[in-house]
Amino acid sequence: MHEKAKDPLHGKRLDAILEELVEYYGGFEKLGQQINIKCFTDNPSINSSLKFLRKTDWARTKVESLYLYVLRQKKRMSPKVETKNTRFEIVL
């Protein structure tokens, strides 16, 4: 039986996570305010940040934690679609 992975990070690449965070926060400046690490505040780029994050476990952990927080925020903000169970009765 195939169970859907409960870990939202499962199968998610670090570059995709970083790009989504940069987009969500509107650039590295705001992302650097959330996680104050030099690769986000001093001449930042996706490539240089990825190099740093791949070598530095504590920084990667912070980025992954922020990503999980952003996912929860997006889920809260998305409009919930309610479905109604409708029964039809056929009268003959």
N, C-alpha and C positions, 0 to 999 in steps of 0.2 A: 504494500500500500504506500502510495506517495503522499506524504504529508507536506503541506506548504510550510516553508521555513518561517519560524516566528521571529528570527533575527533580521531586522530591517537592513542590517549591514551586509548580510549574506549575499555574495555575488555582486556587491556594489564596489566599483573601482574607486580608488582614492582620487584620481583625477576628476571623476564625475561628481564625487562628494564635494571637492574643493570648488569646482565650477558652479555647482548649485548654491553653495554658500556665498560665493562672490556675487552671484546674481541676486540671491535673496536679500543680501545686505547692501546691494547697489554699489559694489566695488570693494577694493581692499581696505580703504580708509575706515569704513564702518566695521568691516570684519576684524580689522586690527584693534578696534575699540572693544570688541567682544572677546578676542583672544589676543592679548598683548605679547606677540612674539615678533622678532625682528623681520622674519621673512614676510610678514604682512604689513609692516610699518615702514620699512626702509627699502625703497626701490623694489616693490613687490612685483612678481610675475607668477603665472601658474607654474612654469617650469622650475624656477628657483625654489618656490614653495614646496613643490613635489619632492625635489631633491632633499630638502631639509626634513620634511615630514617622513620620508622613507627611512631616514637615518636616525630619527629622534623619536623614540617611542612615547615619551611623555607628551610631546607636542601633537603627535598623531592621535593619542588618546583624547586630548582636549578637542581636537577638530571633530573626531567621531562623536563625542558627547554633545557638542554643539549641533552637529547634524541631526542627531536623534531628537534634540530639543526642537529644532526647526521643523522636523517632520510632525511632531506632536502639535506644534503651533498651527501648521498648515491644516492638519486634520480637524482641529477645533474651529478654524476659521471657514472651512469649506461648508457650503450649505448642505444640510442633510436632506436627502431625498426620502420621503416617506412613501411607502407603498401600502396600499389598502387591499386587504383581501376582500374581494367582491364575489358574492355568490349570486348566481342567476337561477331563478326558479322558472321552470317552464310549466305553464298551466295549459292543459289541453281540454 
